[in-house]
Amino acid sequence: MATYEQVKDVVNHPEIYLIDVRNQSEIAETGSIPASFNIPLPELSTALALDEQTFKTNYGRDKPALNADIIFTCRSGRRAQEAANIAQAAGFTNVRVYAGSWLEWAEKEGLKN
C-alpha cells in the first residue's frame, strides 16, 4: 500500500509511475493528483501489453519496466486494487495501491471531491 505522504512525494520522483485508473469523465470533473497520468481501468490490460512507442504515444510516458515502481489510484481504492491485480498478472513486480485514492487526497488537500 502507498500512503498519502508517499503519493504526495511522487512529484519529486519521476521514476515512480502514478497511474489513475478512473474514467476520463471523472478526472475532468474532479481533477487529478499531481504527477499522475490516466489509464482507465478497462484499457489497462491492453495498455500494459503495448509496445514502448505506442505506450508513450498514447499515455505521454515511457512504458514502465516490469520492475518499475507503480502506484495505482482511483476514486476510493477499489479499482486501484483491481488495477494492481491486472498489473501483477501481467508480470509487473513492484506494484502498490493508494488505498485512500482521490477521496483521501481531496480531503487532505482541501479539495472538493
Gaussian input, Z-matrix of N, CA and C with variables (Angstrom, degrees):
# hf/3-21g

backbone

0 1
 N
 C     1     B1
 C     2     B2     1     A1
 N     3     B3     2     A2     1     D1
 C     4     B4     3     A3     2     D2
 C     5     B5     4     A4     3     D3
 N     6     B6     5     A5     4     D4
 C     7     B7     6     A6     5     D5
 C     8     B8     7     A7     6     D6
 N     9     B9     8     A8     7     D7
 C    10    B10     9     A9     8     D8
 C    11    B11    10    A10     9     D9
 N    12    B12    11    A11    10    D10
 C    13    B13    12    A12    11    D11
 C    14    B14    13    A13    12    D12
 N    15    B15    14    A14    13    D13
 C    16    B16    15    A15    14    D14
 C    17    B17    16    A16    15    D15
 N    18    B18    17    A17    16    D16
 C    19    B19    18    A18    17    D17
 C    20    B20    19    A19    18    D18
 N    21    B21    20    A20    19    D19
 C    22    B22    21    A21    20    D20
 C    23    B23    22    A22    21    D21
 N    24    B24    23    A23    22    D22
 C    25    B25    24    A24    23    D23
 C    26    B26    25    A25    24    D24
 N    27    B27    26    A26    25    D25
 C    28    B28    27    A27    26    D26
 C    29    B29    28    A28    27    D27
 N    30    B30    29    A29    28    D28
 C    31    B31    30    A30    29    D29
 C    32    B32    31    A31    30    D30
 N    33    B33    32    A32    31    D31
 C    34    B34    33    A33    32    D32
 C    35    B35    34    A34    33    D33
 N    36    B36    35    A35    34    D34
 C    37    B37    36    A36    35    D35
 C    38    B38    37    A37    36    D36
 N    39    B39    38    A38    37    D37
 C    40    B40    39    A39    38    D38
 C    41    B41    40    A40    39    D39
 N    42    B42    41    A41    40    D40
 C    43    B43    42    A42    41    D41
 C    44    B44    43    A43    42    D42
 N    45    B45    44    A44    43    D43
 C    46    B46    45    A45    44    D44
 C    47    B47    46    A46    45    D45
 N    48    B48    47    A47    46    D46
 C    49    B49    48    A48    47    D47
 C    50    B50    49    A49    48    D48
 N    51    B51    50    A50    49    D49
 C    52    B52    51    A51    50    D50
 C    53    B53    52    A52    51    D51
 N    54    B54    53    A53    52    D52
 C    55    B55    54    A54    53    D53
 C    56    B56    55    A55    54    D54
 N    57    B57    56    A56    55    D55
 C    58    B58    57    A57    56    D56
 C    59    B59    58    A58    57    D57
 N    60    B60    59    A59    58    D58
 C    61    B61    60    A60    59    D59
 C    62    B62    61    A61    60    D60
 N    63    B63    62    A62    61    D61
 C    64    B64    63    A63    62    D62
 C    65    B65    64    A64    63    D63
 N    66    B66    65    A65    64    D64
 C    67    B67    66    A66    65    D65
 C    68    B68    67    A67    66    D66
 N    69    B69    68    A68    67    D67
 C    70    B70    69    A69    68    D68
 C    71    B71    70    A70    69    D69
 N    72    B72    71    A71    70    D70
 C    73    B73    72    A72    71    D71
 C    74    B74    73    A73    72    D72
 N    75    B75    74    A74    73    D73
 C    76    B76    75    A75    74    D74
 C    77    B77    76    A76    75    D75
 N    78    B78    77    A77    76    D76
 C    79    B79    78    A78    77    D77
 C    80    B80    79    A79    78    D78
 N    81    B81    80    A80    79    D79
 C    82    B82    81    A81    80    D80
 C    83    B83    82    A82    81    D81
 N    84    B84    83    A83    82    D82
 C    85    B85    84    A84    83    D83
 C    86    B86    85    A85    84    D84
 N    87    B87    86    A86    85    D85
 C    88    B88    87    A87    86    D86
 C    89    B89    88    A88    87    D87
 N    90    B90    89    A89    88    D88
 C    91    B91    90    A90    89    D89
 C    92    B92    91    A91    90    D90
 N    93    B93    92    A92    91    D91
 C    94    B94    93    A93    92    D92
 C    95    B95    94    A94    93    D93
 N    96    B96    95    A95    94    D94
 C    97    B97    96    A96    95    D95
 C    98    B98    97    A97    96    D96
 N    99    B99    98    A98    97    D97
 C   100   B100    99    A99    98    D98
 C   101   B101   100   A100    99    D99
 N   102   B102   101   A101   100   D100
 C   103   B103   102   A102   101   D101
 C   104   B104   103   A103   102   D102
 N   105   B105   104   A104   103   D103
 C   106   B106   105   A105   104   D104
 C   107   B107   106   A106   105   D105
 N   108   B108   107   A107   106   D106
 C   109   B109   108   A108   107   D107
 C   110   B110   109   A109   108   D108
 N   111   B111   110   A110   109   D109
 C   112   B112   111   A111   110   D110
 C   113   B113   112   A112   111   D111
 N   114   B114   113   A113   112   D112
 C   115   B115   114   A114   113   D113
 C   116   B116   115   A115   114   D114
 N   117   B117   116   A116   115   D115
 C   118   B118   117   A117   116   D116
 C   119   B119   118   A118   117   D117
 N   120   B120   119   A119   118   D118
 C   121   B121   120   A120   119   D119
 C   122   B122   121   A121   120   D120
 N   123   B123   122   A122   121   D121
 C   124   B124   123   A123   122   D122
 C   125   B125   124   A124   123   D123
 N   126   B126   125   A125   124   D124
 C   127   B127   126   A126   125   D125
 C   128   B128   127   A127   126   D126
 N   129   B129   128   A128   127   D127
 C   130   B130   129   A129   128   D128
 C   131   B131   130   A130   129   D129
 N   132   B132   131   A131   130   D130
 C   133   B133   132   A132   131   D131
 C   134   B134   133   A133   132   D132
 N   135   B135   134   A134   133   D133
 C   136   B136   135   A135   134   D134
 C   137   B137   136   A136   135   D135
 N   138   B138   137   A137   136   D136
 C   139   B139   138   A138   137   D137
 C   140   B140   139   A139   138   D138
 N   141   B141   140   A140   139   D139
 C   142   B142   141   A141   140   D140
 C   143   B143   142   A142   141   D141
 N   144   B144   143   A143   142   D142
 C   145   B145   144   A144   143   D143
 C   146   B146   145   A145   144   D144
 N   147   B147   146   A146   145   D145
 C   148   B148   147   A147   146   D146
 C   149   B149   148   A148   147   D147
 N   150   B150   149   A149   148   D148
 C   151   B151   150   A150   149   D149
 C   152   B152   151   A151   150   D150
 N   153   B153   152   A152   151   D151
 C   154   B154   153   A153   152   D152
 C   155   B155   154   A154   153   D153
 N   156   B156   155   A155   154   D154
 C   157   B157   156   A156   155   D155
 C   158   B158   157   A157   156   D156
 N   159   B159   158   A158   157   D157
 C   160   B160   159   A159   158   D158
 C   161   B161   160   A160   159   D159
 N   162   B162   161   A161   160   D160
 C   163   B163   162   A162   161   D161
 C   164   B164   163   A163   162   D162
 N   165   B165   164   A164   163   D163
 C   166   B166   165   A165   164   D164
 C   167   B167   166   A166   165   D165
 N   168   B168   167   A167   166   D166
 C   169   B169   168   A168   167   D167
 C   170   B170   169   A169   168   D168
 N   171   B171   170   A170   169   D169
 C   172   B172   171   A171   170   D170
 C   173   B173   172   A172   171   D171
 N   174   B174   173   A173   172   D172
 C   175   B175   174   A174   173   D173
 C   176   B176   175   A175   174   D174
 N   177   B177   176   A176   175   D175
 C   178   B178   177   A177   176   D176
 C   179   B179   178   A178   177   D177
 N   180   B180   179   A179   178   D178
 C   181   B181   180   A180   179   D179
 C   182   B182   181   A181   180   D180
 N   183   B183   182   A182   181   D181
 C   184   B184   183   A183   182   D182
 C   185   B185   184   A184   183   D183
 N   186   B186   185   A185   184   D184
 C   187   B187   186   A186   185   D185
 C   188   B188   187   A187   186   D186
 N   189   B189   188   A188   187   D187
 C   190   B190   189   A189   188   D188
 C   191   B191   190   A190   189   D189
 N   192   B192   191   A191   190   D190
 C   193   B193   192   A192   191   D191
 C   194   B194   193   A193   192   D192
 N   195   B195   194   A194   193   D193
 C   196   B196   195   A195   194   D194
 C   197   B197   196   A196   195   D195
 N   198   B198   197   A197   196   D196
 C   199   B199   198   A198   197   D197
 C   200   B200   199   A199   198   D198
 N   201   B201   200   A200   199   D199
 C   202   B202   201   A201   200   D200
 C   203   B203   202   A202   201   D201
 N   204   B204   203   A203   202   D202
 C   205   B205   204   A204   203   D203
 C   206   B206   205   A205   204   D204
 N   207   B207   206   A206   205   D205
 C   208   B208   207   A207   206   D206
 C   209   B209   208   A208   207   D207
 N   210   B210   209   A209   208   D208
 C   211   B211   210   A210   209   D209
 C   212   B212   211   A211   210   D210
 N   213   B213   212   A212   211   D211
 C   214   B214   213   A213   212   D212
 C   215   B215   214   A214   213   D213
 N   216   B216   215   A215   214   D214
 C   217   B217   216   A216   215   D215
 C   218   B218   217   A217   216   D216
 N   219   B219   218   A218   217   D217
 C   220   B220   219   A219   218   D218
 C   221   B221   220   A220   219   D219
 N   222   B222   221   A221   220   D220
 C   223   B223   222   A222   221   D221
 C   224   B224   223   A223   222   D222
 N   225   B225   224   A224   223   D223
 C   226   B226   225   A225   224   D224
 C   227   B227   226   A226   225   D225
 N   228   B228   227   A227   226   D226
 C   229   B229   228   A228   227   D227
 C   230   B230   229   A229   228   D228
 N   231   B231   230   A230   229   D229
 C   232   B232   231   A231   230   D230
 C   233   B233   232   A232   231   D231
 N   234   B234   233   A233   232   D232
 C   235   B235   234   A234   233   D233
 C   236   B236   235   A235   234   D234
 N   237   B237   236   A236   235   D235
 C   238   B238   237   A237   236   D236
 C   239   B239   238   A238   237   D237
 N   240   B240   239   A239   238   D238
 C   241   B241   240   A240   239   D239
 C   242   B242   241   A241   240   D240
 N   243   B243   242   A242   241   D241
 C   244   B244   243   A243   242   D242
 C   245   B245   244   A244   243   D243
 N   246   B246   245   A245   244   D244
 C   247   B247   246   A246   245   D245
 C   248   B248   247   A247   246   D246
 N   249   B249   248   A248   247   D247
 C   250   B250   249   A249   248   D248
 C   251   B251   250   A250   249   D249
 N   252   B252   251   A251   250   D250
 C   253   B253   252   A252   251   D251
 C   254   B254   253   A253   252   D252
 N   255   B255   254   A254   253   D253
 C   256   B256   255   A255   254   D254
 C   257   B257   256   A256   255   D255
 N   258   B258   257   A257   256   D256
 C   259   B259   258   A258   257   D257
 C   260   B260   259   A259   258   D258
 N   261   B261   260   A260   259   D259
 C   262   B262   261   A261   260   D260
 C   263   B263   262   A262   261   D261
 N   264   B264   263   A263   262   D262
 C   265   B265   264   A264   263   D263
 C   266   B266   265   A265   264   D264
 N   267   B267   266   A266   265   D265
 C   268   B268   267   A267   266   D266
 C   269   B269   268   A268   267   D267
 N   270   B270   269   A269   268   D268
 C   271   B271   270   A270   269   D269
 C   272   B272   271   A271   270   D270
 N   273   B273   272   A272   271   D271
 C   274   B274   273   A273   272   D272
 C   275   B275   274   A274   273   D273
 N   276   B276   275   A275   274   D274
 C   277   B277   276   A276   275   D275
 C   278   B278   277   A277   276   D276
 N   279   B279   278   A278   277   D277
 C   280   B280   279   A279   278   D278
 C   281   B281   280   A280   279   D279
 N   282   B282   281   A281   280   D280
 C   283   B283   282   A282   281   D281
 C   284   B284   283   A283   282   D282
 N   285   B285   284   A284   283   D283
 C   286   B286   285   A285   284   D284
 C   287   B287   286   A286   285   D285
 N   288   B288   287   A287   286   D286
 C   289   B289   288   A288   287   D287
 C   290   B290   289   A289   288   D288
 N   291   B291   290   A290   289   D289
 C   292   B292   291   A291   290   D290
 C   293   B293   292   A292   291   D291
 N   294   B294   293   A293   292   D292
 C   295   B295   294   A294   293   D293
 C   296   B296   295   A295   294   D294
 N   297   B297   296   A296   295   D295
 C   298   B298   297   A297   296   D296
 C   299   B299   298   A298   297   D297
 N   300   B300   299   A299   298   D298
 C   301   B301   300   A300   299   D299
 C   302   B302   301   A301   300   D300
 N   303   B303   302   A302   301   D301
 C   304   B304   303   A303   302   D302
 C   305   B305   304   A304   303   D303
 N   306   B306   305   A305   304   D304
 C   307   B307   306   A306   305   D305
 C   308   B308   307   A307   306   D306
 N   309   B309   308   A308   307   D307
 C   310   B310   309   A309   308   D308
 C   311   B311   310   A310   309   D309
 N   312   B312   311   A311   310   D310
 C   313   B313   312   A312   311   D311
 C   314   B314   313   A313   312   D312
 N   315   B315   314   A314   313   D313
 C   316   B316   315   A315   314   D314
 C   317   B317   316   A316   315   D315
 N   318   B318   317   A317   316   D316
 C   319   B319   318   A318   317   D317
 C   320   B320   319   A319   318   D318
 N   321   B321   320   A320   319   D319
 C   322   B322   321   A321   320   D320
 C   323   B323   322   A322   321   D321
 N   324   B324   323   A323   322   D322
 C   325   B325   324   A324   323   D323
 C   326   B326   325   A325   324   D324
 N   327   B327   326   A326   325   D325
 C   328   B328   327   A327   326   D326
 C   329   B329   328   A328   327   D327
 N   330   B330   329   A329   328   D328
 C   331   B331   330   A330   329   D329
 C   332   B332   331   A331   330   D330
 N   333   B333   332   A332   331   D331
 C   334   B334   333   A333   332   D332
 C   335   B335   334   A334   333   D333
 N   336   B336   335   A335   334   D334
 C   337   B337   336   A336   335   D335
 C   338   B338   337   A337   336   D336

   B1=1.4624
   B2=1.5332
   B3=1.3006
   B4=1.4575
   B5=1.5287
   B6=1.3147
   B7=1.4639
   B8=1.5300
   B9=1.3069
   B10=1.4660
   B11=1.5291
   B12=1.3337
   B13=1.4611
   B14=1.5289
   B15=1.3292
   B16=1.4628
   B17=1.5233
   B18=1.3225
   B19=1.4687
   B20=1.5234
   B21=1.3142
   B22=1.4637
   B23=1.5247
   B24=1.3282
   B25=1.4608
   B26=1.5358
   B27=1.3274
   B28=1.4714
   B29=1.5304
   B30=1.3248
   B31=1.4703
   B32=1.5234
   B33=1.3257
   B34=1.4639
   B35=1.5231
   B36=1.3222
   B37=1.4629
   B38=1.5278
   B39=1.3406
   B40=1.4630
   B41=1.5243
   B42=1.3238
   B43=1.4653
   B44=1.5333
   B45=1.3257
   B46=1.4608
   B47=1.5320
   B48=1.2999
   B49=1.4641
   B50=1.5285
   B51=1.3260
   B52=1.4584
   B53=1.5282
   B54=1.3186
   B55=1.4623
   B56=1.5205
   B57=1.3239
   B58=1.4654
   B59=1.5289
   B60=1.3291
   B61=1.4663
   B62=1.5347
   B63=1.3475
   B64=1.4633
   B65=1.5172
   B66=1.3203
   B67=1.4532
   B68=1.5218
   B69=1.3149
   B70=1.4638
   B71=1.5199
   B72=1.3236
   B73=1.4669
   B74=1.5272
   B75=1.3311
   B76=1.4662
   B77=1.5205
   B78=1.3135
   B79=1.4615
   B80=1.5210
   B81=1.3237
   B82=1.4633
   B83=1.5226
   B84=1.3277
   B85=1.4627
   B86=1.5272
   B87=1.3389
   B88=1.4621
   B89=1.5173
   B90=1.3291
   B91=1.4534
   B92=1.5226
   B93=1.3142
   B94=1.4555
   B95=1.5189
   B96=1.2926
   B97=1.4631
   B98=1.5271
   B99=1.3399
   B100=1.4618
   B101=1.5317
   B102=1.3259
   B103=1.4735
   B104=1.5245
   B105=1.3303
   B106=1.4646
   B107=1.5193
   B108=1.3159
   B109=1.4539
   B110=1.5110
   B111=1.3143
   B112=1.4562
   B113=1.5198
   B114=1.3276
   B115=1.4582
   B116=1.5213
   B117=1.3320
   B118=1.4659
   B119=1.5373
   B120=1.3123
   B121=1.4594
   B122=1.5271
   B123=1.3496
   B124=1.4707
   B125=1.5332
   B126=1.3375
   B127=1.4652
   B128=1.5199
   B129=1.3254
   B130=1.4630
   B131=1.5264
   B132=1.3056
   B133=1.4727
   B134=1.5160
   B135=1.3189
   B136=1.4613
   B137=1.5221
   B138=1.3341
   B139=1.4685
   B140=1.5274
   B141=1.3249
   B142=1.4623
   B143=1.5224
   B144=1.3243
   B145=1.4682
   B146=1.5295
   B147=1.3255
   B148=1.4593
   B149=1.5267
   B150=1.3400
   B151=1.4589
   B152=1.5319
   B153=1.3201
   B154=1.4690
   B155=1.5250
   B156=1.3333
   B157=1.4683
   B158=1.5259
   B159=1.3152
   B160=1.4651
   B161=1.5252
   B162=1.3300
   B163=1.4626
   B164=1.5290
   B165=1.3279
   B166=1.4661
   B167=1.5263
   B168=1.3098
   B169=1.4660
   B170=1.5290
   B171=1.3221
   B172=1.4649
   B173=1.5176
   B174=1.3421
   B175=1.4682
   B176=1.5285
   B177=1.3353
   B178=1.4570
   B179=1.5175
   B180=1.3072
   B181=1.4722
   B182=1.5191
   B183=1.3278
   B184=1.4589
   B185=1.5142
   B186=1.3105
   B187=1.4642
   B188=1.5254
   B189=1.3382
   B190=1.4669
   B191=1.5265
   B192=1.3183
   B193=1.4617
   B194=1.5247
   B195=1.3039
   B196=1.4700
   B197=1.5215
   B198=1.3399
   B199=1.4685
   B200=1.5289
   B201=1.3339
   B202=1.4672
   B203=1.5271
   B204=1.3249
   B205=1.4654
   B206=1.5273
   B207=1.3212
   B208=1.4632
   B209=1.5249
   B210=1.3301
   B211=1.4623
   B212=1.5225
   B213=1.3183
   B214=1.4660
   B215=1.5155
   B216=1.3260
   B217=1.4541
   B218=1.5240
   B219=1.3310
   B220=1.4655
   B221=1.5231
   B222=1.3053
   B223=1.4660
   B224=1.5242
   B225=1.3334
   B226=1.4694
   B227=1.5248
   B228=1.3173
   B229=1.4568
   B230=1.5184
   B231=1.3214
   B232=1.4705
   B233=1.5224
   B234=1.3250
   B235=1.4676
   B236=1.5255
   B237=1.3213
   B238=1.4697
   B239=1.5256
   B240=1.3185
   B241=1.4659
   B242=1.5331
   B243=1.3133
   B244=1.4719
   B245=1.5244
   B246=1.3316
   B247=1.4642
   B248=1.5252
   B249=1.3182
   B250=1.4676
   B251=1.5221
   B252=1.3125
   B253=1.4719
   B254=1.5261
   B255=1.3259
   B256=1.4651
   B257=1.5332
   B258=1.3304
   B259=1.4667
   B260=1.5294
   B261=1.3167
   B262=1.4685
   B263=1.5225
   B264=1.3098
   B265=1.4626
   B266=1.5231
   B267=1.3319
   B268=1.4658
   B269=1.5321
   B270=1.3372
   B271=1.4590
   B272=1.5132
   B273=1.3263
   B274=1.4614
   B275=1.5307
   B276=1.3314
   B277=1.4683
   B278=1.5198
   B279=1.3402
   B280=1.4653
   B281=1.5263
   B282=1.3203
   B283=1.4645
   B284=1.5302
   B285=1.3402
   B286=1.4651
   B287=1.5253
   B288=1.3118
   B289=1.4650
   B290=1.5269
   B291=1.3175
   B292=1.4599
   B293=1.5221
   B294=1.3113
   B295=1.4720
   B296=1.5246
   B297=1.3204
   B298=1.4619
   B299=1.5139
   B300=1.3096
   B301=1.4552
   B302=1.5316
   B303=1.3362
   B304=1.4647
   B305=1.5250
   B306=1.3235
   B307=1.4715
   B308=1.5286
   B309=1.3223
   B310=1.4662
   B311=1.5279
   B312=1.3326
   B313=1.4594
   B314=1.5230
   B315=1.3266
   B316=1.4617
   B317=1.5256
   B318=1.3307
   B319=1.4638
   B320=1.5278
   B321=1.3223
   B322=1.4633
   B323=1.5248
   B324=1.3397
   B325=1.4646
   B326=1.5260
   B327=1.3423
   B328=1.4470
   B329=1.5208
   B330=1.3283
   B331=1.4645
   B332=1.5121
   B333=1.3159
   B334=1.4604
   B335=1.5290
   B336=1.3156
   B337=1.4704
   B338=1.5070
   A1=110.29
   A2=114.67
   A3=120.85
   A4=108.28
   A5=115.80
   A6=121.02
   A7=110.25
   A8=115.50
   A9=121.94
   A10=109.84
   A11=117.07
   A12=121.44
   A13=110.75
   A14=117.48
   A15=120.55
   A16=110.67
   A17=116.66
   A18=120.54
   A19=109.88
   A20=117.75
   A21=121.26
   A22=110.81
   A23=117.68
   A24=122.77
   A25=113.28
   A26=118.10
   A27=120.74
   A28=110.91
   A29=118.09
   A30=119.86
   A31=111.69
   A32=117.85
   A33=122.81
   A34=112.81
   A35=116.97
   A36=122.00
   A37=110.16
   A38=117.31
   A39=119.81
   A40=113.95
   A41=117.17
   A42=119.67
   A43=112.39
   A44=117.44
   A45=121.61
   A46=108.91
   A47=115.52
   A48=122.02
   A49=108.53
   A50=116.89
   A51=122.48
   A52=106.20
   A53=115.70
   A54=121.24
   A55=110.34
   A56=115.18
   A57=122.84
   A58=107.13
   A59=116.91
   A60=120.73
   A61=113.14
   A62=116.83
   A63=119.33
   A64=110.35
   A65=116.03
   A66=121.41
   A67=109.43
   A68=116.57
   A69=120.78
   A70=112.13
   A71=117.07
   A72=119.90
   A73=111.24
   A74=117.64
   A75=120.82
   A76=110.75
   A77=116.50
   A78=120.77
   A79=110.30
   A80=116.99
   A81=120.72
   A82=110.80
   A83=116.16
   A84=121.50
   A85=112.27
   A86=117.61
   A87=120.44
   A88=114.56
   A89=117.58
   A90=120.96
   A91=108.90
   A92=115.47
   A93=119.24
   A94=110.75
   A95=115.57
   A96=122.35
   A97=107.99
   A98=117.78
   A99=119.52
   A100=111.87
   A101=115.33
   A102=125.04
   A103=112.95
   A104=117.75
   A105=118.88
   A106=109.27
   A107=115.28
   A108=120.59
   A109=108.03
   A110=115.37
   A111=121.27
   A112=112.81
   A113=114.52
   A114=122.50
   A115=104.89
   A116=118.74
   A117=119.93
   A118=111.15
   A119=116.45
   A120=121.83
   A121=113.29
   A122=119.99
   A123=118.53
   A124=113.82
   A125=117.97
   A126=122.48
   A127=113.09
   A128=118.14
   A129=120.66
   A130=113.51
   A131=118.45
   A132=120.33
   A133=111.01
   A134=116.22
   A135=121.09
   A136=110.81
   A137=116.89
   A138=121.27
   A139=111.37
   A140=116.74
   A141=120.10
   A142=112.44
   A143=116.90
   A144=121.34
   A145=112.55
   A146=118.09
   A147=121.12
   A148=111.17
   A149=115.69
   A150=118.93
   A151=107.93
   A152=116.32
   A153=120.75
   A154=113.11
   A155=117.90
   A156=120.57
   A157=111.55
   A158=117.53
   A159=120.81
   A160=110.39
   A161=117.43
   A162=120.67
   A163=109.61
   A164=116.60
   A165=120.25
   A166=110.99
   A167=117.16
   A168=121.31
   A169=110.64
   A170=116.55
   A171=121.07
   A172=113.77
   A173=117.61
   A174=120.34
   A175=114.72
   A176=117.34
   A177=119.85
   A178=115.57
   A179=117.05
   A180=121.92
   A181=108.37
   A182=115.72
   A183=118.41
   A184=108.52
   A185=116.04
   A186=120.07
   A187=108.41
   A188=117.25
   A189=118.27
   A190=111.74
   A191=114.91
   A192=120.30
   A193=108.25
   A194=116.61
   A195=120.08
   A196=112.60
   A197=117.60
   A198=120.39
   A199=112.51
   A200=118.02
   A201=121.75
   A202=110.61
   A203=115.26
   A204=122.14
   A205=107.47
   A206=116.29
   A207=121.91
   A208=109.34
   A209=115.89
   A210=122.01
   A211=107.03
   A212=116.38
   A213=121.14
   A214=109.66
   A215=115.08
   A216=122.49
   A217=109.01
   A218=116.33
   A219=121.98
   A220=106.95
   A221=118.46
   A222=121.42
   A223=110.79
   A224=116.05
   A225=119.27
   A226=113.75
   A227=117.87
   A228=121.08
   A229=115.32
   A230=117.83
   A231=120.51
   A232=111.69
   A233=117.28
   A234=120.11
   A235=111.51
   A236=116.62
   A237=119.58
   A238=110.23
   A239=117.14
   A240=120.55
   A241=110.52
   A242=116.95
   A243=120.52
   A244=109.95
   A245=116.40
   A246=121.19
   A247=110.98
   A248=116.64
   A249=120.48
   A250=110.35
   A251=116.30
   A252=120.17
   A253=110.84
   A254=117.13
   A255=121.89
   A256=110.06
   A257=116.08
   A258=120.34
   A259=111.23
   A260=116.26
   A261=119.18
   A262=110.65
   A263=117.55
   A264=120.98
   A265=111.36
   A266=116.76
   A267=122.10
   A268=112.16
   A269=116.90
   A270=120.78
   A271=115.99
   A272=117.99
   A273=120.62
   A274=108.58
   A275=116.09
   A276=120.38
   A277=115.16
   A278=118.30
   A279=120.68
   A280=109.28
   A281=114.79
   A282=122.44
   A283=109.45
   A284=114.65
   A285=120.24
   A286=109.79
   A287=115.18
   A288=122.68
   A289=108.17
   A290=116.23
   A291=120.71
   A292=105.78
   A293=115.69
   A294=121.46
   A295=112.25
   A296=118.17
   A297=120.73
   A298=112.71
   A299=115.97
   A300=125.20
   A301=112.37
   A302=117.36
   A303=120.87
   A304=112.51
   A305=118.06
   A306=119.30
   A307=111.23
   A308=117.67
   A309=120.40
   A310=110.52
   A311=116.54
   A312=120.14
   A313=110.71
   A314=116.64
   A315=120.96
   A316=111.19
   A317=116.68
   A318=120.15
   A319=110.71
   A320=117.80
   A321=121.47
   A322=112.08
   A323=116.67
   A324=120.86
   A325=112.89
   A326=116.69
   A327=121.01
   A328=113.86
   A329=115.25
   A330=121.48
   A331=110.65
   A332=115.56
   A333=120.60
   A334=108.00
   A335=115.65
   A336=117.74
   A337=108.71
   D1=144.12
   D2=175.42
   D3=-104.09
   D4=143.69
   D5=-179.41
   D6=-96.61
   D7=166.11
   D8=175.63
   D9=-54.12
   D10=-45.58
   D11=-177.50
   D12=-62.29
   D13=-41.03
   D14=178.85
   D15=-65.93
   D16=-41.98
   D17=179.52
   D18=-65.96
   D19=-41.21
   D20=179.24
   D21=-61.14
   D22=-31.00
   D23=-177.60
   D24=-84.67
   D25=-5.14
   D26=-178.23
   D27=-58.72
   D28=-32.70
   D29=179.46
   D30=-57.83
   D31=-24.21
   D32=178.28
   D33=-91.42
   D34=1.11
   D35=-176.52
   D36=-134.75
   D37=80.10
   D38=-176.94
   D39=-63.44
   D40=-12.89
   D41=177.69
   D42=-77.06
   D43=-13.24
   D44=178.81
   D45=-89.95
   D46=134.30
   D47=177.05
   D48=-97.02
   D49=117.58
   D50=175.76
   D51=-107.99
   D52=104.53
   D53=-172.93
   D54=-108.56
   D55=119.39
   D56=178.10
   D57=-92.33
   D58=120.04
   D59=-175.35
   D60=-100.31
   D61=13.91
   D62=175.50
   D63=-71.21
   D64=164.65
   D65=174.34
   D66=-69.71
   D67=151.66
   D68=-178.59
   D69=-59.09
   D70=-33.52
   D71=179.56
   D72=-65.07
   D73=-35.55
   D74=177.52
   D75=-66.06
   D76=-43.11
   D77=-179.74
   D78=-65.88
   D79=-39.69
   D80=177.99
   D81=-60.77
   D82=-33.44
   D83=-178.11
   D84=-77.38
   D85=-39.47
   D86=-171.77
   D87=-108.13
   D88=-25.20
   D89=-169.02
   D90=95.61
   D91=-176.42
   D92=-177.42
   D93=-138.54
   D94=166.27
   D95=178.08
   D96=-73.83
   D97=132.60
   D98=178.99
   D99=-52.94
   D100=140.89
   D101=179.40
   D102=77.48
   D103=-0.63
   D104=177.85
   D105=-86.72
   D106=158.88
   D107=169.51
   D108=-135.88
   D109=159.80
   D110=-168.16
   D111=-103.43
   D112=126.70
   D113=164.48
   D114=-131.77
   D115=101.66
   D116=-179.05
   D117=-55.20
   D118=140.91
   D119=-175.95
   D120=-48.53
   D121=-43.68
   D122=-179.53
   D123=-62.32
   D124=-19.77
   D125=-179.82
   D126=-94.69
   D127=-9.72
   D128=-166.76
   D129=-61.39
   D130=-48.21
   D131=-178.98
   D132=-57.06
   D133=-45.69
   D134=179.33
   D135=-65.20
   D136=-43.84
   D137=-178.49
   D138=-60.13
   D139=-43.58
   D140=-177.45
   D141=-69.29
   D142=-17.54
   D143=178.99
   D144=-94.32
   D145=-4.12
   D146=-178.20
   D147=-67.84
   D148=156.14
   D149=171.56
   D150=-71.34
   D151=163.96
   D152=-172.77
   D153=-60.05
   D154=-43.17
   D155=-177.69
   D156=-66.12
   D157=-43.35
   D158=-179.80
   D159=-65.96
   D160=-40.08
   D161=177.44
   D162=-59.09
   D163=-48.62
   D164=-177.95
   D165=-63.36
   D166=-40.01
   D167=178.33
   D168=-63.28
   D169=-43.75
   D170=-176.13
   D171=-75.56
   D172=-35.37
   D173=-169.91
   D174=-120.34
   D175=-3.02
   D176=174.38
   D177=74.03
   D178=12.68
   D179=178.34
   D180=-137.81
   D181=155.20
   D182=171.73
   D183=-62.09
   D184=148.03
   D185=176.84
   D186=-66.56
   D187=133.78
   D188=-179.86
   D189=-67.65
   D190=142.35
   D191=172.71
   D192=-70.76
   D193=162.52
   D194=-178.44
   D195=-60.26
   D196=-25.32
   D197=179.67
   D198=-103.60
   D199=11.71
   D200=179.30
   D201=-65.07
   D202=150.41
   D203=176.57
   D204=-79.56
   D205=111.40
   D206=-177.26
   D207=-121.32
   D208=130.27
   D209=174.15
   D210=-117.80
   D211=127.57
   D212=176.89
   D213=-101.15
   D214=142.16
   D215=177.29
   D216=-138.12
   D217=157.52
   D218=176.69
   D219=-149.66
   D220=-138.26
   D221=177.90
   D222=-86.79
   D223=-51.40
   D224=-173.78
   D225=-126.76
   D226=-3.32
   D227=178.36
   D228=111.13
   D229=-20.99
   D230=-176.58
   D231=-65.98
   D232=-51.63
   D233=179.81
   D234=-67.45
   D235=-31.37
   D236=176.84
   D237=-62.33
   D238=-38.55
   D239=177.13
   D240=-66.25
   D241=-41.70
   D242=175.67
   D243=-59.61
   D244=-42.66
   D245=179.59
   D246=-62.19
   D247=-42.01
   D248=178.43
   D249=-61.50
   D250=-41.59
   D251=178.42
   D252=-62.59
   D253=-41.93
   D254=178.63
   D255=-62.67
   D256=-46.39
   D257=-178.89
   D258=-63.55
   D259=-42.50
   D260=179.04
   D261=-64.08
   D262=-39.47
   D263=177.85
   D264=-65.06
   D265=-26.72
   D266=178.34
   D267=-85.10
   D268=-0.69
   D269=175.68
   D270=102.81
   D271=3.23
   D272=178.00
   D273=-77.41
   D274=132.71
   D275=-167.83
   D276=-109.50
   D277=-10.70
   D278=-175.34
   D279=-125.27
   D280=64.03
   D281=-171.71
   D282=-110.43
   D283=133.82
   D284=176.13
   D285=-130.34
   D286=163.52
   D287=178.77
   D288=-120.02
   D289=133.26
   D290=169.98
   D291=-87.92
   D292=94.68
   D293=-171.56
   D294=-60.80
   D295=-35.26
   D296=179.57
   D297=-73.17
   D298=-28.64
   D299=177.91
   D300=45.41
   D301=-150.34
   D302=-172.65
   D303=-58.31
   D304=-38.97
   D305=-176.57
   D306=-60.74
   D307=-45.43
   D308=178.06
   D309=-68.48
   D310=-43.76
   D311=-179.72
   D312=-56.78
   D313=-50.98
   D314=-177.94
   D315=-60.86
   D316=-40.78
   D317=179.28
   D318=-63.55
   D319=-48.55
   D320=-177.25
   D321=-69.26
   D322=-28.68
   D323=-179.90
   D324=-90.71
   D325=-2.57
   D326=-179.86
   D327=70.96
   D328=31.37
   D329=-179.75
   D330=-99.81
   D331=160.95
   D332=174.16
   D333=-77.38
   D334=130.59
   D335=177.11
   D336=-119.69

